[in-house]
Structure formats: structure tokens, C-alpha cells
Amino acid sequence: MLLQSHTDVIRLLPAVPVQWHEGSIRGLRARGGYTLDFSWKMGAVTTVTVKSTNTGVCQLQGPGLKPISFNTEAGQSYTFT
């Protein structure tokens, strides 16, 4: 419902129920060694923080969020709004 990461792209809110107009979640694990905290309002992502345990390329997609692709370093955090 909140996160999908079975491909090279991490998808946020792929199947969030319409009744969940807004919310936030912390500590969701995604493939590739990423931990995500994010919030949403009116079904669109408002803020996302990615913590990386590996060095590599992370790709994010989600409603209200332009597709993002960025290089990560192990132990670093990255925040997008």
C-alpha cells in the first residue's frame, strides 16, 4: 500500500486507500539498502527522507513527486519535498 520496491525503482503510495487523505510513516525498508520516512497530503507525497546503507543509485517515484534518481553514499540521508 505505502511502498513498492521489487524493481530498480522505489514507488511511494502505489495503492494507498482513498480514505487515507494524509499521513506519515517512518522506517519503511526498501530493496537496495534504503530506509524511508515520508508524509503525504491529499494523496500526494509532500516530504521523503531516504537513509542509505549502501553506495549506489536510488530512484523514487510517487504521486506529487517528480521522478528522482540520485547517487547515494552509505550512511547518508537525503530529503526531498
PyMOL Python script that loads the backbone (N, CA, C, O; Angstrom):
from pymol import cmd

cmd.read_pdbstr("""\
ATOM      1  N   MET A   1       0.799  -1.204   0.000  1.00  0.00           N
ATOM      2  CA  MET A   1       0.000   0.000   0.000  1.00  0.00           C
ATOM      3  C   MET A   1       0.843   1.271   0.000  1.00  0.00           C
ATOM      4  O   MET A   1       0.563   2.217  -0.737  1.00  0.00           O
ATOM      5  N   LEU A   2       1.880   1.280   0.838  1.00  0.00           N
ATOM      6  CA  LEU A   2       2.637   2.510   1.032  1.00  0.00           C
ATOM      7  C   LEU A   2       3.952   2.565   0.267  1.00  0.00           C
ATOM      8  O   LEU A   2       4.431   3.648  -0.068  1.00  0.00           O
ATOM      9  N   LEU A   3       4.541   1.395  -0.014  1.00  0.00           N
ATOM     10  CA  LEU A   3       5.837   1.377  -0.680  1.00  0.00           C
ATOM     11  C   LEU A   3       5.972   0.096  -1.485  1.00  0.00           C
ATOM     12  O   LEU A   3       5.548  -0.975  -1.050  1.00  0.00           O
ATOM     13  N   GLN A   4       6.562   0.217  -2.652  1.00  0.00           N
ATOM     14  CA  GLN A   4       6.816  -0.940  -3.507  1.00  0.00           C
ATOM     15  C   GLN A   4       8.243  -0.807  -4.047  1.00  0.00           C
ATOM     16  O   GLN A   4       8.624   0.235  -4.581  1.00  0.00           O
ATOM     17  N   SER A   5       9.030  -1.889  -3.898  1.00  0.00           N
ATOM     18  CA  SER A   5      10.420  -1.782  -4.344  1.00  0.00           C
ATOM     19  C   SER A   5      10.920  -3.077  -4.970  1.00  0.00           C
ATOM     20  O   SER A   5      12.072  -3.459  -4.758  1.00  0.00           O
ATOM     21  N   HIS A   6      10.084  -3.750  -5.729  1.00  0.00           N
ATOM     22  CA  HIS A   6      10.515  -5.010  -6.325  1.00  0.00           C
ATOM     23  C   HIS A   6      11.267  -4.830  -7.648  1.00  0.00           C
ATOM     24  O   HIS A   6      11.743  -5.808  -8.224  1.00  0.00           O
ATOM     25  N   THR A   7      11.377  -3.601  -8.128  1.00  0.00           N
ATOM     26  CA  THR A   7      12.187  -3.302  -9.317  1.00  0.00           C
ATOM     27  C   THR A   7      13.293  -2.339  -8.896  1.00  0.00           C
ATOM     28  O   THR A   7      13.536  -2.168  -7.701  1.00  0.00           O
ATOM     29  N   ASP A   8      13.952  -1.719  -9.839  1.00  0.00           N
ATOM     30  CA  ASP A   8      15.007  -0.757  -9.516  1.00  0.00           C
ATOM     31  C   ASP A   8      14.460   0.578  -9.022  1.00  0.00           C
ATOM     32  O   ASP A   8      15.226   1.450  -8.610  1.00  0.00           O
ATOM     33  N   VAL A   9      13.138   0.742  -9.061  1.00  0.00           N
ATOM     34  CA  VAL A   9      12.503   1.997  -8.662  1.00  0.00           C
ATOM     35  C   VAL A   9      11.714   1.775  -7.374  1.00  0.00           C
ATOM     36  O   VAL A   9      10.998   0.783  -7.233  1.00  0.00           O
ATOM     37  N   ILE A  10      11.857   2.717  -6.434  1.00  0.00           N
ATOM     38  CA  ILE A  10      11.049   2.684  -5.214  1.00  0.00           C
ATOM     39  C   ILE A  10       9.817   3.526  -5.481  1.00  0.00           C
ATOM     40  O   ILE A  10       9.920   4.723  -5.754  1.00  0.00           O
ATOM     41  N   ARG A  11       8.656   2.903  -5.404  1.00  0.00           N
ATOM     42  CA  ARG A  11       7.397   3.603  -5.644  1.00  0.00           C
ATOM     43  C   ARG A  11       6.710   3.884  -4.308  1.00  0.00           C
ATOM     44  O   ARG A  11       6.481   2.979  -3.506  1.00  0.00           O
ATOM     45  N   LEU A  12       6.390   5.156  -4.090  1.00  0.00           N
ATOM     46  CA  LEU A  12       5.710   5.563  -2.873  1.00  0.00           C
ATOM     47  C   LEU A  12       4.214   5.658  -3.132  1.00  0.00           C
ATOM     48  O   LEU A  12       3.793   6.136  -4.186  1.00  0.00           O
ATOM     49  N   LEU A  13       3.428   5.215  -2.198  1.00  0.00           N
ATOM     50  CA  LEU A  13       1.953   5.241  -2.245  1.00  0.00           C
ATOM     51  C   LEU A  13       1.377   4.556  -3.478  1.00  0.00           C
ATOM     52  O   LEU A  13       0.502   5.129  -4.127  1.00  0.00           O
ATOM     53  N   PRO A  14       1.830   3.349  -3.829  1.00  0.00           N
ATOM     54  CA  PRO A  14       1.310   2.704  -5.027  1.00  0.00           C
ATOM     55  C   PRO A  14      -0.151   2.280  -4.910  1.00  0.00           C
ATOM     56  O   PRO A  14      -0.835   2.152  -5.925  1.00  0.00           O
ATOM     57  N   ALA A  15      -0.640   2.061  -3.694  1.00  0.00           N
ATOM     58  CA  ALA A  15      -2.025   1.605  -3.527  1.00  0.00           C
ATOM     59  C   ALA A  15      -2.616   2.094  -2.208  1.00  0.00           C
ATOM     60  O   ALA A  15      -3.313   1.352  -1.516  1.00  0.00           O
ATOM     61  N   VAL A  16      -2.333   3.337  -1.871  1.00  0.00           N
ATOM     62  CA  VAL A  16      -2.856   3.878  -0.618  1.00  0.00           C
ATOM     63  C   VAL A  16      -4.382   4.046  -0.732  1.00  0.00           C
ATOM     64  O   VAL A  16      -4.871   4.546  -1.746  1.00  0.00           O
ATOM     65  N   PRO A  17      -5.136   3.632   0.297  1.00  0.00           N
ATOM     66  CA  PRO A  17      -6.600   3.788   0.248  1.00  0.00           C
ATOM     67  C   PRO A  17      -7.008   5.261   0.160  1.00  0.00           C
ATOM     68  O   PRO A  17      -6.357   6.124   0.749  1.00  0.00           O
ATOM     69  N   VAL A  18      -8.055   5.538  -0.553  1.00  0.00           N
ATOM     70  CA  VAL A  18      -8.534   6.913  -0.735  1.00  0.00           C
ATOM     71  C   VAL A  18      -8.903   7.551   0.604  1.00  0.00           C
ATOM     72  O   VAL A  18      -8.813   8.769   0.763  1.00  0.00           O
ATOM     73  N   GLN A  19      -9.315   6.732   1.555  1.00  0.00           N
ATOM     74  CA  GLN A  19      -9.710   7.240   2.868  1.00  0.00           C
ATOM     75  C   GLN A  19      -8.519   7.795   3.656  1.00  0.00           C
ATOM     76  O   GLN A  19      -8.709   8.571   4.593  1.00  0.00           O
ATOM     77  N   TRP A  20      -7.316   7.414   3.291  1.00  0.00           N
ATOM     78  CA  TRP A  20      -6.124   7.921   3.970  1.00  0.00           C
ATOM     79  C   TRP A  20      -5.659   9.190   3.266  1.00  0.00           C
ATOM     80  O   TRP A  20      -4.648   9.178   2.563  1.00  0.00           O
ATOM     81  N   HIS A  21      -6.390  10.278   3.452  1.00  0.00           N
ATOM     82  CA  HIS A  21      -6.112  11.548   2.774  1.00  0.00           C
ATOM     83  C   HIS A  21      -4.719  12.075   3.084  1.00  0.00           C
ATOM     84  O   HIS A  21      -4.040  12.637   2.225  1.00  0.00           O
ATOM     85  N   GLU A  22      -4.312  11.880   4.331  1.00  0.00           N
ATOM     86  CA  GLU A  22      -2.988  12.331   4.708  1.00  0.00           C
ATOM     87  C   GLU A  22      -2.412  11.400   5.759  1.00  0.00           C
ATOM     88  O   GLU A  22      -3.134  10.666   6.433  1.00  0.00           O
ATOM     89  N   GLY A  23      -1.093  11.450   5.883  1.00  0.00           N
ATOM     90  CA  GLY A  23      -0.449  10.595   6.861  1.00  0.00           C
ATOM     91  C   GLY A  23       1.057  10.663   6.742  1.00  0.00           C
ATOM     92  O   GLY A  23       1.609  11.419   5.943  1.00  0.00           O
ATOM     93  N   SER A  24       1.704   9.856   7.556  1.00  0.00           N
ATOM     94  CA  SER A  24       3.162   9.771   7.500  1.00  0.00           C
ATOM     95  C   SER A  24       3.578   8.402   8.012  1.00  0.00           C
ATOM     96  O   SER A  24       2.835   7.742   8.737  1.00  0.00           O
ATOM     97  N   ILE A  25       4.766   7.990   7.626  1.00  0.00           N
ATOM     98  CA  ILE A  25       5.297   6.690   8.021  1.00  0.00           C
ATOM     99  C   ILE A  25       6.805   6.854   8.191  1.00  0.00           C
ATOM    100  O   ILE A  25       7.446   7.641   7.495  1.00  0.00           O
ATOM    101  N   ARG A  26       7.348   6.095   9.127  1.00  0.00           N
ATOM    102  CA  ARG A  26       8.796   6.144   9.372  1.00  0.00           C
ATOM    103  C   ARG A  26       9.350   4.729   9.376  1.00  0.00           C
ATOM    104  O   ARG A  26       8.717   3.796   9.870  1.00  0.00           O
ATOM    105  N   GLY A  27      10.538   4.590   8.818  1.00  0.00           N
ATOM    106  CA  GLY A  27      11.261   3.340   8.933  1.00  0.00           C
ATOM    107  C   GLY A  27      10.894   2.237   7.967  1.00  0.00           C
ATOM    108  O   GLY A  27      11.200   1.074   8.232  1.00  0.00           O
ATOM    109  N   LEU A  28      10.244   2.556   6.847  1.00  0.00           N
ATOM    110  CA  LEU A  28       9.947   1.519   5.857  1.00  0.00           C
ATOM    111  C   LEU A  28      11.224   1.136   5.121  1.00  0.00           C
ATOM    112  O   LEU A  28      11.970   2.000   4.660  1.00  0.00           O
ATOM    113  N   ARG A  29      11.467  -0.160   5.015  1.00  0.00           N
ATOM    114  CA  ARG A  29      12.674  -0.654   4.339  1.00  0.00           C
ATOM    115  C   ARG A  29      12.361  -0.967   2.878  1.00  0.00           C
ATOM    116  O   ARG A  29      11.320  -1.542   2.558  1.00  0.00           O
ATOM    117  N   ALA A  30      13.278  -0.579   2.008  1.00  0.00           N
ATOM    118  CA  ALA A  30      13.139  -0.848   0.577  1.00  0.00           C
ATOM    119  C   ALA A  30      14.368  -1.615   0.105  1.00  0.00           C
ATOM    120  O   ALA A  30      15.434  -1.532   0.715  1.00  0.00           O
ATOM    121  N   ARG A  31      14.213  -2.352  -0.973  1.00  0.00           N
ATOM    122  CA  ARG A  31      15.341  -3.080  -1.549  1.00  0.00           C
ATOM    123  C   ARG A  31      16.466  -2.120  -1.907  1.00  0.00           C
ATOM    124  O   ARG A  31      16.232  -0.955  -2.228  1.00  0.00           O
ATOM    125  N   GLY A  32      17.673  -2.624  -1.847  1.00  0.00           N
ATOM    126  CA  GLY A  32      18.835  -1.812  -2.184  1.00  0.00           C
ATOM    127  C   GLY A  32      19.496  -1.195  -0.965  1.00  0.00           C
ATOM    128  O   GLY A  32      20.492  -0.483  -1.095  1.00  0.00           O
ATOM    129  N   GLY A  33      18.950  -1.463   0.235  1.00  0.00           N
ATOM    130  CA  GLY A  33      19.544  -0.923   1.453  1.00  0.00           C
ATOM    131  C   GLY A  33      19.072   0.465   1.817  1.00  0.00           C
ATOM    132  O   GLY A  33      19.856   1.278   2.307  1.00  0.00           O
ATOM    133  N   TYR A  34      17.799   0.748   1.586  1.00  0.00           N
ATOM    134  CA  TYR A  34      17.248   2.068   1.873  1.00  0.00           C
ATOM    135  C   TYR A  34      16.168   1.980   2.948  1.00  0.00           C
ATOM    136  O   TYR A  34      15.386   1.030   2.991  1.00  0.00           O
ATOM    137  N   THR A  35      16.144   2.992   3.812  1.00  0.00           N
ATOM    138  CA  THR A  35      15.084   3.152   4.795  1.00  0.00           C
ATOM    139  C   THR A  35      14.432   4.495   4.513  1.00  0.00           C
ATOM    140  O   THR A  35      15.116   5.506   4.361  1.00  0.00           O
ATOM    141  N   LEU A  36      13.093   4.502   4.442  1.00  0.00           N
ATOM    142  CA  LEU A  36      12.385   5.724   4.064  1.00  0.00           C
ATOM    143  C   LEU A  36      11.423   6.183   5.141  1.00  0.00           C
ATOM    144  O   LEU A  36      10.749   5.385   5.792  1.00  0.00           O
ATOM    145  N   ASP A  37      11.381   7.493   5.306  1.00  0.00           N
ATOM    146  CA  ASP A  37      10.373   8.176   6.106  1.00  0.00           C
ATOM    147  C   ASP A  37       9.694   9.123   5.124  1.00  0.00           C
ATOM    148  O   ASP A  37      10.374   9.831   4.381  1.00  0.00           O
ATOM    149  N   PHE A  38       8.358   9.146   5.109  1.00  0.00           N
ATOM    150  CA  PHE A  38       7.700  10.099   4.217  1.00  0.00           C
ATOM    151  C   PHE A  38       6.319  10.455   4.726  1.00  0.00           C
ATOM    152  O   PHE A  38       5.734   9.747   5.545  1.00  0.00           O
ATOM    153  N   SER A  39       5.812  11.572   4.218  1.00  0.00           N
ATOM    154  CA  SER A  39       4.469  12.021   4.561  1.00  0.00           C
ATOM    155  C   SER A  39       3.737  12.396   3.285  1.00  0.00           C
ATOM    156  O   SER A  39       4.350  12.662   2.250  1.00  0.00           O
ATOM    157  N   TRP A  40       2.408  12.412   3.379  1.00  0.00           N
ATOM    158  CA  TRP A  40       1.597  12.752   2.224  1.00  0.00           C
ATOM    159  C   TRP A  40       0.357  13.504   2.680  1.00  0.00           C
ATOM    160  O   TRP A  40      -0.072  13.398   3.829  1.00  0.00           O
ATOM    161  N   LYS A  41      -0.202  14.261   1.756  1.00  0.00           N
ATOM    162  CA  LYS A  41      -1.416  15.031   1.993  1.00  0.00           C
ATOM    163  C   LYS A  41      -2.214  15.017   0.706  1.00  0.00           C
ATOM    164  O   LYS A  41      -1.659  15.240  -0.370  1.00  0.00           O
ATOM    165  N   MET A  42      -3.503  14.759   0.802  1.00  0.00           N
ATOM    166  CA  MET A  42      -4.397  14.680  -0.352  1.00  0.00           C
ATOM    167  C   MET A  42      -3.874  13.678  -1.390  1.00  0.00           C
ATOM    168  O   MET A  42      -4.009  13.897  -2.593  1.00  0.00           O
ATOM    169  N   GLY A  43      -3.280  12.585  -0.917  1.00  0.00           N
ATOM    170  CA  GLY A  43      -2.801  11.527  -1.801  1.00  0.00           C
ATOM    171  C   GLY A  43      -1.482  11.799  -2.506  1.00  0.00           C
ATOM    172  O   GLY A  43      -1.052  11.000  -3.338  1.00  0.00           O
ATOM    173  N   ALA A  44      -0.828  12.923  -2.185  1.00  0.00           N
ATOM    174  CA  ALA A  44       0.440  13.272  -2.841  1.00  0.00           C
ATOM    175  C   ALA A  44       1.563  13.330  -1.805  1.00  0.00           C
ATOM    176  O   ALA A  44       1.367  13.818  -0.692  1.00  0.00           O
ATOM    177  N   VAL A  45       2.725  12.835  -2.179  1.00  0.00           N
ATOM    178  CA  VAL A  45       3.887  12.857  -1.294  1.00  0.00           C
ATOM    179  C   VAL A  45       4.311  14.304  -1.074  1.00  0.00           C
ATOM    180  O   VAL A  45       4.446  15.068  -2.030  1.00  0.00           O
ATOM    181  N   THR A  46       4.523  14.680   0.195  1.00  0.00           N
ATOM    182  CA  THR A  46       4.944  16.047   0.497  1.00  0.00           C
ATOM    183  C   THR A  46       6.418  16.111   0.888  1.00  0.00           C
ATOM    184  O   THR A  46       7.111  17.069   0.547  1.00  0.00           O
ATOM    185  N   THR A  47       6.896  15.097   1.601  1.00  0.00           N
ATOM    186  CA  THR A  47       8.295  15.038   2.030  1.00  0.00           C
ATOM    187  C   THR A  47       8.739  13.591   2.092  1.00  0.00           C
ATOM    188  O   THR A  47       7.978  12.721   2.516  1.00  0.00           O
ATOM    189  N   VAL A  48       9.971  13.329   1.670  1.00  0.00           N
ATOM    190  CA  VAL A  48      10.536  11.984   1.779  1.00  0.00           C
ATOM    191  C   VAL A  48      12.005  12.100   2.181  1.00  0.00           C
ATOM    192  O   VAL A  48      12.754  12.907   1.631  1.00  0.00           O
ATOM    193  N   THR A  49      12.397  11.279   3.148  1.00  0.00           N
ATOM    194  CA  THR A  49      13.792  11.184   3.562  1.00  0.00           C
ATOM    195  C   THR A  49      14.254   9.758   3.328  1.00  0.00           C
ATOM    196  O   THR A  49      13.612   8.805   3.770  1.00  0.00           O
ATOM    197  N   VAL A  50      15.371   9.619   2.631  1.00  0.00           N
ATOM    198  CA  VAL A  50      15.953   8.310   2.308  1.00  0.00           C
ATOM    199  C   VAL A  50      17.265   8.177   3.061  1.00  0.00           C
ATOM    200  O   VAL A  50      18.153   9.020   2.934  1.00  0.00           O
ATOM    201  N   LYS A  51      17.381   7.116   3.846  1.00  0.00           N
ATOM    202  CA  LYS A  51      18.641   6.797   4.520  1.00  0.00           C
ATOM    203  C   LYS A  51      19.225   5.594   3.805  1.00  0.00           C
ATOM    204  O   LYS A  51      18.543   4.588   3.612  1.00  0.00           O
ATOM    205  N   SER A  52      20.487   5.694   3.413  1.00  0.00           N
ATOM    206  CA  SER A  52      21.116   4.650   2.616  1.00  0.00           C
ATOM    207  C   SER A  52      22.162   3.884   3.422  1.00  0.00           C
ATOM    208  O   SER A  52      22.964   4.478   4.143  1.00  0.00           O
ATOM    209  N   THR A  53      22.140   2.553   3.288  1.00  0.00           N
ATOM    210  CA  THR A  53      23.175   1.734   3.917  1.00  0.00           C
ATOM    211  C   THR A  53      24.209   1.283   2.884  1.00  0.00           C
ATOM    212  O   THR A  53      25.213   0.663   3.236  1.00  0.00           O
ATOM    213  N   ASN A  54      23.965   1.592   1.622  1.00  0.00           N
ATOM    214  CA  ASN A  54      24.869   1.220   0.527  1.00  0.00           C
ATOM    215  C   ASN A  54      25.160   2.433  -0.342  1.00  0.00           C
ATOM    216  O   ASN A  54      24.438   3.429  -0.303  1.00  0.00           O
ATOM    217  N   THR A  55      26.208   2.337  -1.114  1.00  0.00           N
ATOM    218  CA  THR A  55      26.511   3.358  -2.109  1.00  0.00           C
ATOM    219  C   THR A  55      25.929   2.886  -3.431  1.00  0.00           C
ATOM    220  O   THR A  55      26.123   1.734  -3.820  1.00  0.00           O
ATOM    221  N   GLY A  56      25.217   3.766  -4.125  1.00  0.00           N
ATOM    222  CA  GLY A  56      24.611   3.384  -5.395  1.00  0.00           C
ATOM    223  C   GLY A  56      23.633   4.428  -5.884  1.00  0.00           C
ATOM    224  O   GLY A  56      23.638   5.568  -5.419  1.00  0.00           O
ATOM    225  N   VAL A  57      22.796   4.033  -6.823  1.00  0.00           N
ATOM    226  CA  VAL A  57      21.791   4.927  -7.394  1.00  0.00           C
ATOM    227  C   VAL A  57      20.431   4.563  -6.831  1.00  0.00           C
ATOM    228  O   VAL A  57      20.042   3.395  -6.835  1.00  0.00           O
ATOM    229  N   CYS A  58      19.708   5.563  -6.347  1.00  0.00           N
ATOM    230  CA  CYS A  58      18.352   5.372  -5.830  1.00  0.00           C
ATOM    231  C   CYS A  58      17.390   6.108  -6.750  1.00  0.00           C
ATOM    232  O   CYS A  58      17.648   7.240  -7.159  1.00  0.00           O
ATOM    233  N   GLN A  59      16.275   5.453  -7.072  1.00  0.00           N
ATOM    234  CA  GLN A  59      15.249   6.065  -7.918  1.00  0.00           C
ATOM    235  C   GLN A  59      13.924   6.047  -7.167  1.00  0.00           C
ATOM    236  O   GLN A  59      13.508   5.012  -6.646  1.00  0.00           O
ATOM    237  N   LEU A  60      13.268   7.199  -7.118  1.00  0.00           N
ATOM    238  CA  LEU A  60      11.985   7.338  -6.427  1.00  0.00           C
ATOM    239  C   LEU A  60      10.913   7.820  -7.384  1.00  0.00           C
ATOM    240  O   LEU A  60      11.175   8.614  -8.287  1.00  0.00           O
ATOM    241  N   GLN A  61       9.698   7.325  -7.171  1.00  0.00           N
ATOM    242  CA  GLN A  61       8.520   7.821  -7.884  1.00  0.00           C
ATOM    243  C   GLN A  61       7.355   7.827  -6.909  1.00  0.00           C
ATOM    244  O   GLN A  61       7.317   7.033  -5.969  1.00  0.00           O
ATOM    245  N   GLY A  62       6.427   8.705  -7.133  1.00  0.00           N
ATOM    246  CA  GLY A  62       5.225   8.735  -6.316  1.00  0.00           C
ATOM    247  C   GLY A  62       4.355   9.908  -6.717  1.00  0.00           C
ATOM    248  O   GLY A  62       4.833  10.855  -7.341  1.00  0.00           O
ATOM    249  N   PRO A  63       3.079   9.851  -6.362  1.00  0.00           N
ATOM    250  CA  PRO A  63       2.176  10.950  -6.706  1.00  0.00           C
ATOM    251  C   PRO A  63       2.623  12.244  -6.026  1.00  0.00           C
ATOM    252  O   PRO A  63       2.920  12.269  -4.832  1.00  0.00           O
ATOM    253  N   GLY A  64       2.664  13.308  -6.813  1.00  0.00           N
ATOM    254  CA  GLY A  64       3.080  14.602  -6.297  1.00  0.00           C
ATOM    255  C   GLY A  64       4.588  14.776  -6.231  1.00  0.00           C
ATOM    256  O   GLY A  64       5.078  15.804  -5.764  1.00  0.00           O
ATOM    257  N   LEU A  65       5.325  13.777  -6.696  1.00  0.00           N
ATOM    258  CA  LEU A  65       6.786  13.796  -6.637  1.00  0.00           C
ATOM    259  C   LEU A  65       7.320  13.545  -8.038  1.00  0.00           C
ATOM    260  O   LEU A  65       7.015  12.518  -8.644  1.00  0.00           O
ATOM    261  N   LYS A  66       8.111  14.469  -8.557  1.00  0.00           N
ATOM    262  CA  LYS A  66       8.736  14.223  -9.859  1.00  0.00           C
ATOM    263  C   LYS A  66       9.645  13.014  -9.714  1.00  0.00           C
ATOM    264  O   LYS A  66      10.242  12.833  -8.653  1.00  0.00           O
ATOM    265  N   PRO A  67       9.773  12.174 -10.749  1.00  0.00           N
ATOM    266  CA  PRO A  67      10.701  11.042 -10.658  1.00  0.00           C
ATOM    267  C   PRO A  67      12.108  11.549 -10.316  1.00  0.00           C
ATOM    268  O   PRO A  67      12.623  12.479 -10.937  1.00  0.00           O
ATOM    269  N   ILE A  68      12.707  10.911  -9.315  1.00  0.00           N
ATOM    270  CA  ILE A  68      14.012  11.335  -8.822  1.00  0.00           C
ATOM    271  C   ILE A  68      14.994  10.178  -8.960  1.00  0.00           C
ATOM    272  O   ILE A  68      14.669   9.036  -8.638  1.00  0.00           O
ATOM    273  N   SER A  69      16.178  10.476  -9.434  1.00  0.00           N
ATOM    274  CA  SER A  69      17.264   9.497  -9.498  1.00  0.00           C
ATOM    275  C   SER A  69      18.504  10.198  -8.956  1.00  0.00           C
ATOM    276  O   SER A  69      18.887  11.254  -9.461  1.00  0.00           O
ATOM    277  N   PHE A  70      19.134   9.623  -7.933  1.00  0.00           N
ATOM    278  CA  PHE A  70      20.281  10.279  -7.320  1.00  0.00           C
ATOM    279  C   PHE A  70      21.275   9.247  -6.797  1.00  0.00           C
ATOM    280  O   PHE A  70      20.912   8.112  -6.489  1.00  0.00           O
ATOM    281  N   ASN A  71      22.524   9.662  -6.705  1.00  0.00           N
ATOM    282  CA  ASN A  71      23.584   8.810  -6.174  1.00  0.00           C
ATOM    283  C   ASN A  71      23.591   8.901  -4.661  1.00  0.00           C
ATOM    284  O   ASN A  71      23.446   9.985  -4.096  1.00  0.00           O
ATOM    285  N   THR A  72      23.761   7.756  -4.001  1.00  0.00           N
ATOM    286  CA  THR A  72      23.800   7.735  -2.542  1.00  0.00           C
ATOM    287  C   THR A  72      25.146   7.233  -2.059  1.00  0.00           C
ATOM    288  O   THR A  72      25.871   6.542  -2.774  1.00  0.00           O
ATOM    289  N   GLU A  73      25.454   7.594  -0.847  1.00  0.00           N
ATOM    290  CA  GLU A  73      26.637   7.084  -0.160  1.00  0.00           C
ATOM    291  C   GLU A  73      26.170   6.417   1.123  1.00  0.00           C
ATOM    292  O   GLU A  73      25.249   6.895   1.786  1.00  0.00           O
ATOM    293  N   ALA A  74      26.813   5.307   1.466  1.00  0.00           N
ATOM    294  CA  ALA A  74      26.453   4.573   2.683  1.00  0.00           C
ATOM    295  C   ALA A  74      26.507   5.495   3.898  1.00  0.00           C
ATOM    296  O   ALA A  74      27.465   6.246   4.080  1.00  0.00           O
ATOM    297  N   GLY A  75      25.472   5.428   4.718  1.00  0.00           N
ATOM    298  CA  GLY A  75      25.412   6.200   5.950  1.00  0.00           C
ATOM    299  C   GLY A  75      24.851   7.598   5.799  1.00  0.00           C
ATOM    300  O   GLY A  75      24.754   8.320   6.791  1.00  0.00           O
ATOM    301  N   GLN A  76      24.478   8.007   4.595  1.00  0.00           N
ATOM    302  CA  GLN A  76      23.966   9.354   4.364  1.00  0.00           C
ATOM    303  C   GLN A  76      22.441   9.364   4.260  1.00  0.00           C
ATOM    304  O   GLN A  76      21.819   8.350   3.943  1.00  0.00           O
ATOM    305  N   SER A  77      21.849  10.534   4.534  1.00  0.00           N
ATOM    306  CA  SER A  77      20.405  10.746   4.403  1.00  0.00           C
ATOM    307  C   SER A  77      20.158  11.831   3.359  1.00  0.00           C
ATOM    308  O   SER A  77      20.944  12.766   3.206  1.00  0.00           O
ATOM    309  N   TYR A  78      19.038  11.677   2.643  1.00  0.00           N
ATOM    310  CA  TYR A  78      18.675  12.615   1.578  1.00  0.00           C
ATOM    311  C   TYR A  78      17.201  12.954   1.738  1.00  0.00           C
ATOM    312  O   TYR A  78      16.369  12.057   1.881  1.00  0.00           O
ATOM    313  N   THR A  79      16.870  14.241   1.715  1.00  0.00           N
ATOM    314  CA  THR A  79      15.489  14.686   1.910  1.00  0.00           C
ATOM    315  C   THR A  79      15.020  15.448   0.679  1.00  0.00           C
ATOM    316  O   THR A  79      15.742  16.280   0.129  1.00  0.00           O
ATOM    317  N   PHE A  80      13.771  15.141   0.251  1.00  0.00           N
ATOM    318  CA  PHE A  80      13.158  15.794  -0.895  1.00  0.00           C
ATOM    319  C   PHE A  80      11.757  16.263  -0.519  1.00  0.00           C
ATOM    320  O   PHE A  80      11.057  15.610   0.254  1.00  0.00           O
ATOM    321  N   THR A  81      11.357  17.405  -1.078  1.00  0.00           N
ATOM    322  CA  THR A  81       9.995  17.922  -0.859  1.00  0.00           C
ATOM    323  C   THR A  81       9.335  18.208  -2.179  1.00  0.00           C
ATOM    324  O   THR A  81       8.187  18.649  -2.212  1.00  0.00           O
TER     325      THR A  81
END
""", "prot")
cmd.dss("prot")
cmd.show_as("cartoon", "prot")
cmd.util.cbc("prot")
cmd.orient("prot")
